[in-house]
Amino acid sequence: MNNKKSLKCIVLILSLAAVITSSVIQDIAFCHPGRHLRIISLSPVITEGLYLLGMEDSIVGVTIYCQKPLRAKEKEKVGAVVEADVEKIISLKPDVVFAMSLTNTKDIKKLRDMGVNVITFDIPKTFERLCEIFLEMGKSIGKEREARYIINASKRKVSDIKKKMSTLPKQKVFIQIGAKPLFAATNEFFVNDYIELAGGINIFKEAGSGLISREEVLKRNPDVILIATMG
């Protein structure tokens, strides 16, 4: 078994997460053909999705964690993923604010109470749902054709990787998405879909809450460990 080749395939399919943004689109009547939107993103994955859809010039504010692509670092900072700078956001006069479900609900309420159009994005559990949501977002900003192209390209990559991995022995995978406390990606996270699509076995798929111990990780003896970080 070529471990380097297998790891490369697993990392490749995990990287597709950057292509797809997550959530359930609410009222999107703000979008008018030909109008130059002013958009604020409160999540790194949303920011990357907007760049992929060619909306760089429309982005007027992002979080301190929005580091990709590199040009996103130059955008105005409006707080973090969880705690938004409400006053700064209002001062930028956005047409819409895209937020994750992680964002403080009090901040979202304040913005809406002040007339700001906020669309919140939940965290999806499957790759297919990611695709559906990304398409919804594309439609909301007049980029349906671009969104469909990206989704179709992503699905082709997934199909190719599944074919390449189908004849290889399955490796046991542990993806750490939290350190204090130690937290694993379970079947409640779309990452589980990615592990399985890549031909791997998620050793904590049925771990319930995802809270685990180092001893349990050692006991399950993963072949591959991937660590997700923020900040």
Secondary structure as a PSIPRED ss2 file (coil, helix, strand):
# PSIPRED VFORMAT (PSIPRED V4.0)

   1 M C   1.000  0.000  0.000
   2 N C   1.000  0.000  0.000
   3 N H   0.000  1.000  0.000
   4 K H   0.000  1.000  0.000
   5 K H   0.000  1.000  0.000
   6 S H   0.000  1.000  0.000
   7 L H   0.000  1.000  0.000
   8 K H   0.000  1.000  0.000
   9 C H   0.000  1.000  0.000
  10 I H   0.000  1.000  0.000
  11 V H   0.000  1.000  0.000
  12 L H   0.000  1.000  0.000
  13 I H   0.000  1.000  0.000
  14 L H   0.000  1.000  0.000
  15 S H   0.000  1.000  0.000
  16 L H   0.000  1.000  0.000
  17 A H   0.000  1.000  0.000
  18 A H   0.000  1.000  0.000
  19 V H   0.000  1.000  0.000
  20 I C   1.000  0.000  0.000
  21 T C   1.000  0.000  0.000
  22 S C   1.000  0.000  0.000
  23 S C   1.000  0.000  0.000
  24 V C   1.000  0.000  0.000
  25 I C   1.000  0.000  0.000
  26 Q C   1.000  0.000  0.000
  27 D C   1.000  0.000  0.000
  28 I C   1.000  0.000  0.000
  29 A C   1.000  0.000  0.000
  30 F C   1.000  0.000  0.000
  31 C C   1.000  0.000  0.000
  32 H C   1.000  0.000  0.000
  33 P C   1.000  0.000  0.000
  34 G C   1.000  0.000  0.000
  35 R C   1.000  0.000  0.000
  36 H C   1.000  0.000  0.000
  37 L C   1.000  0.000  0.000
  38 R C   1.000  0.000  0.000
  39 I E   0.000  0.000  1.000
  40 I E   0.000  0.000  1.000
  41 S E   0.000  0.000  1.000
  42 L C   1.000  0.000  0.000
  43 S C   1.000  0.000  0.000
  44 P H   0.000  1.000  0.000
  45 V H   0.000  1.000  0.000
  46 I H   0.000  1.000  0.000
  47 T H   0.000  1.000  0.000
  48 E H   0.000  1.000  0.000
  49 G H   0.000  1.000  0.000
  50 L H   0.000  1.000  0.000
  51 Y H   0.000  1.000  0.000
  52 L H   0.000  1.000  0.000
  53 L C   1.000  0.000  0.000
  54 G C   1.000  0.000  0.000
  55 M C   1.000  0.000  0.000
  56 E H   0.000  1.000  0.000
  57 D H   0.000  1.000  0.000
  58 S H   0.000  1.000  0.000
  59 I E   0.000  0.000  1.000
  60 V E   0.000  0.000  1.000
  61 G E   0.000  0.000  1.000
  62 V E   0.000  0.000  1.000
  63 T C   1.000  0.000  0.000
  64 I C   1.000  0.000  0.000
  65 Y C   1.000  0.000  0.000
  66 C C   1.000  0.000  0.000
  67 Q C   1.000  0.000  0.000
  68 K C   1.000  0.000  0.000
  69 P C   1.000  0.000  0.000
  70 L H   0.000  1.000  0.000
  71 R H   0.000  1.000  0.000
  72 A H   0.000  1.000  0.000
  73 K H   0.000  1.000  0.000
  74 E H   0.000  1.000  0.000
  75 K C   1.000  0.000  0.000
  76 E C   1.000  0.000  0.000
  77 K E   0.000  0.000  1.000
  78 V C   1.000  0.000  0.000
  79 G E   0.000  0.000  1.000
  80 A C   1.000  0.000  0.000
  81 V C   1.000  0.000  0.000
  82 V C   1.000  0.000  0.000
  83 E C   1.000  0.000  0.000
  84 A E   0.000  0.000  1.000
  85 D C   1.000  0.000  0.000
  86 V H   0.000  1.000  0.000
  87 E H   0.000  1.000  0.000
  88 K H   0.000  1.000  0.000
  89 I H   0.000  1.000  0.000
  90 I H   0.000  1.000  0.000
  91 S H   0.000  1.000  0.000
  92 L C   1.000  0.000  0.000
  93 K C   1.000  0.000  0.000
  94 P C   1.000  0.000  0.000
  95 D C   1.000  0.000  0.000
  96 V E   0.000  0.000  1.000
  97 V E   0.000  0.000  1.000
  98 F E   0.000  0.000  1.000
  99 A E   0.000  0.000  1.000
 100 M E   0.000  0.000  1.000
 101 S C   1.000  0.000  0.000
 102 L C   1.000  0.000  0.000
 103 T C   1.000  0.000  0.000
 104 N C   1.000  0.000  0.000
 105 T H   0.000  1.000  0.000
 106 K H   0.000  1.000  0.000
 107 D H   0.000  1.000  0.000
 108 I H   0.000  1.000  0.000
 109 K H   0.000  1.000  0.000
 110 K H   0.000  1.000  0.000
 111 L H   0.000  1.000  0.000
 112 R H   0.000  1.000  0.000
 113 D H   0.000  1.000  0.000
 114 M C   1.000  0.000  0.000
 115 G C   1.000  0.000  0.000
 116 V C   1.000  0.000  0.000
 117 N C   1.000  0.000  0.000
 118 V E   0.000  0.000  1.000
 119 I E   0.000  0.000  1.000
 120 T E   0.000  0.000  1.000
 121 F E   0.000  0.000  1.000
 122 D C   1.000  0.000  0.000
 123 I C   1.000  0.000  0.000
 124 P C   1.000  0.000  0.000
 125 K C   1.000  0.000  0.000
 126 T C   1.000  0.000  0.000
 127 F H   0.000  1.000  0.000
 128 E H   0.000  1.000  0.000
 129 R H   0.000  1.000  0.000
 130 L H   0.000  1.000  0.000
 131 C H   0.000  1.000  0.000
 132 E H   0.000  1.000  0.000
 133 I H   0.000  1.000  0.000
 134 F H   0.000  1.000  0.000
 135 L H   0.000  1.000  0.000
 136 E H   0.000  1.000  0.000
 137 M H   0.000  1.000  0.000
 138 G H   0.000  1.000  0.000
 139 K H   0.000  1.000  0.000
 140 S H   0.000  1.000  0.000
 141 I C   1.000  0.000  0.000
 142 G C   1.000  0.000  0.000
 143 K C   1.000  0.000  0.000
 144 E H   0.000  1.000  0.000
 145 R H   0.000  1.000  0.000
 146 E H   0.000  1.000  0.000
 147 A H   0.000  1.000  0.000
 148 R H   0.000  1.000  0.000
 149 Y H   0.000  1.000  0.000
 150 I H   0.000  1.000  0.000
 151 I H   0.000  1.000  0.000
 152 N H   0.000  1.000  0.000
 153 A H   0.000  1.000  0.000
 154 S H   0.000  1.000  0.000
 155 K H   0.000  1.000  0.000
 156 R H   0.000  1.000  0.000
 157 K H   0.000  1.000  0.000
 158 V H   0.000  1.000  0.000
 159 S H   0.000  1.000  0.000
 160 D H   0.000  1.000  0.000
 161 I H   0.000  1.000  0.000
 162 K H   0.000  1.000  0.000
 163 K H   0.000  1.000  0.000
 164 K H   0.000  1.000  0.000
 165 M H   0.000  1.000  0.000
 166 S C   1.000  0.000  0.000
 167 T C   1.000  0.000  0.000
 168 L C   1.000  0.000  0.000
 169 P C   1.000  0.000  0.000
 170 K C   1.000  0.000  0.000
 171 Q C   1.000  0.000  0.000
 172 K E   0.000  0.000  1.000
 173 V E   0.000  0.000  1.000
 174 F E   0.000  0.000  1.000
 175 I E   0.000  0.000  1.000
 176 Q E   0.000  0.000  1.000
 177 I E   0.000  0.000  1.000
 178 G E   0.000  0.000  1.000
 179 A C   1.000  0.000  0.000
 180 K C   1.000  0.000  0.000
 181 P C   1.000  0.000  0.000
 182 L C   1.000  0.000  0.000
 183 F E   0.000  0.000  1.000
 184 A E   0.000  0.000  1.000
 185 A C   1.000  0.000  0.000
 186 T C   1.000  0.000  0.000
 187 N C   1.000  0.000  0.000
 188 E C   1.000  0.000  0.000
 189 F C   1.000  0.000  0.000
 190 F H   0.000  1.000  0.000
 191 V H   0.000  1.000  0.000
 192 N H   0.000  1.000  0.000
 193 D H   0.000  1.000  0.000
 194 Y H   0.000  1.000  0.000
 195 I H   0.000  1.000  0.000
 196 E H   0.000  1.000  0.000
 197 L H   0.000  1.000  0.000
 198 A C   1.000  0.000  0.000
 199 G C   1.000  0.000  0.000
 200 G C   1.000  0.000  0.000
 201 I E   0.000  0.000  1.000
 202 N E   0.000  0.000  1.000
 203 I C   1.000  0.000  0.000
 204 F C   1.000  0.000  0.000
 205 K C   1.000  0.000  0.000
 206 E C   1.000  0.000  0.000
 207 A C   1.000  0.000  0.000
 208 G C   1.000  0.000  0.000
 209 S C   1.000  0.000  0.000
 210 G C   1.000  0.000  0.000
 211 L E   0.000  0.000  1.000
 212 I C   1.000  0.000  0.000
 213 S C   1.000  0.000  0.000
 214 R H   0.000  1.000  0.000
 215 E H   0.000  1.000  0.000
 216 E H   0.000  1.000  0.000
 217 V H   0.000  1.000  0.000
 218 L H   0.000  1.000  0.000
 219 K H   0.000  1.000  0.000
 220 R H   0.000  1.000  0.000
 221 N C   1.000  0.000  0.000
 222 P C   1.000  0.000  0.000
 223 D C   1.000  0.000  0.000
 224 V E   0.000  0.000  1.000
 225 I E   0.000  0.000  1.000
 226 L E   0.000  0.000  1.000
 227 I E   0.000  0.000  1.000
 228 A C   1.000  0.000  0.000
 229 T C   1.000  0.000  0.000
 230 M C   1.000  0.000  0.000
 231 G C   1.000  0.000  0.000
